[in-house]
Structure formats: structure tokens, C-alpha cells
């Protein structure tokens, strides 16, 4: 594995990316002699870009009437002082 300082990496970043792509050998970037990053080729260089589309989408739910209240308004006793059950109000 090849080691390179952060300053040298900054100066030669694009060239180093081409080198890693060509050789497949990772390069460790050091700062004050300690490793801080590793430049390496992707795990699967032959991945299908189409496989990534939609992989991070949220689940889809279907609502017949999305603007209808979730609970029947007649059950909204919290707004009607005459029908409060007394559990949370005195």
C-alpha cells in the first residue's frame, strides 16, 4: 500500500485518482504521519447505475382520501368542554 501526505494529496489529487483507477492499489493519505483517509477503487467498478435508482426511496402508502380526518370529528372531545371525560382536565 502506498502512503502519501495530505499536502501532496491536495496537490496531486486528480492524478492519484487516475492511478488508483488504473492499478487498483489503494493509497493511504496521512496527516502528521497518521493515516486519515484511504483512496481506493469502488468495491464494484462494474455496477449498474440503474440499480441505484430508487434504492433509497421511502415506502409508499395509498390513501383513498388523503384530506379526510384520521378520526371522526364527532370524537374530538378535547375541543368540546361539555364532552370531556375528565381524565386530563379538572
Buried (B, 14 or more C-beta within 10 A) or exposed (E): EEEBEEEEBEEEEEEBEEBBEEEEEEBBBBEEEEEEEEBEBEEEEEEEEEEEEEEEEEEEEEEEEEEEEEEEEEEEEEEEEEEEEEEEEE
